[in-house]
Amino acid sequence: MIRLYHGPRFGVLKAMILVEDPVDARCIVEGGIKMDSINIGAMSFDVTRIMITDPIVVNAVDVEVFKWFHDRGIKLGVRKVSNERSKNLWKSFSDKSLV
């Protein structure tokens, strides 16, 4: 995907990229794909995660990756569906005293 992004055929496209978790998104950014914002649609619950918002649950690794994005000025938003107004994920982390 990263190789394709840097290819001449795709220079004018603005693509939506779906990834499985925050770590995969970080790999994409580290590979040179530029992002100014990331929408977190939903994250699956398991016993290692805590609920931040209705669709978002995180573990310690996820929080560290989201801090990495925040430190680089990448906005973190939450929307389950495209016509929903985006909520600020960083504020939700602050409200839960995770950052």
C-alpha positions in Angstrom: 0.0 0.0 0.0 2.8 2.4 0.9 4.6 1.7 -2.4 1.4 2.4 -4.3 0.7 5.6 -2.5 4.1 7.0 -3.6 3.6 5.9 -7.2 3.0 8.5 -9.9 -0.4 7.1 -10.9 -1.9 7.9 -7.5 -0.4 11.3 -6.9 -3.7 13.2 -7.4 -6.0 10.8 -5.4 -7.2 11.3 -1.9 -7.9 7.9 -0.5 -9.7 6.5 2.5 -7.5 3.8 4.1 -9.0 1.3 6.4 -6.8 -0.4 9.0 -7.5 -3.0 11.7 -5.9 -1.1 14.7 -4.0 2.0 15.7 -0.6 0.2 15.3 -1.4 -0.5 11.6 -2.3 3.2 11.1 1.0 4.3 12.7 3.0 2.0 10.4 1.3 3.7 7.4 2.2 7.1 8.7 5.8 6.0 9.4 5.9 4.7 5.9 5.4 8.2 4.5 1.7 8.4 4.0 0.6 11.8 5.1 -2.5 12.2 7.2 -3.9 15.3 9.0 -6.7 13.4 10.7 -7.8 9.9 11.6 -11.3 8.8 12.1 -11.7 5.9 14.6 -15.0 4.3 13.7 -15.1 1.5 16.3 -12.8 -0.8 18.1 -13.7 -4.3 19.4 -14.0 -5.0 23.1 -12.0 -7.6 24.9 -10.9 -8.1 28.5 -7.7 -6.1 28.1 -9.5 -2.9 26.9 -11.4 -0.1 28.7 -14.3 1.8 27.2 -13.6 5.4 26.2 -16.7 6.2 24.2 -19.6 4.0 23.1 -17.8 2.6 20.0 -14.2 3.0 21.3 -12.3 0.7 23.7 -8.5 0.9 24.1 -5.6 -0.9 25.8 -2.3 0.6 26.9 -0.7 0.1 23.5 -3.6 1.8 21.7 -3.3 4.8 24.1 0.5 5.1 23.4 -0.1 5.0 19.6 -2.9 7.7 19.9 -0.4 9.8 21.9 2.1 9.4 19.1 -0.5 10.7 16.6 -1.4 13.6 18.8 2.2 14.6 19.3 2.5 14.9 15.5 -0.5 17.1 15.2 -2.7 14.4 13.7 -6.3 15.0 14.8 -8.2 12.0 16.3 -11.9 11.9 15.6 -14.7 9.4 16.4 -17.6 8.8 14.0 -19.5 5.5 13.7 -21.1 6.6 10.4 -20.1 9.3 7.9 -23.0 11.7 8.5 -22.3 11.8 12.2 -20.5 14.8 13.7 -16.9 13.9 14.6 -16.1 13.8 18.4 -12.7 14.7 19.7 -11.0 11.5 20.9 -8.2 13.3 22.7 -10.8 15.1 24.9 -12.3 11.7 25.7 -8.8 10.5 26.8 -8.4 13.6 28.9 -11.8 13.1 30.5 -10.9 9.5 31.4 -7.4 10.7 32.8 -5.5 8.5 30.3 -3.3 11.4 29.0 
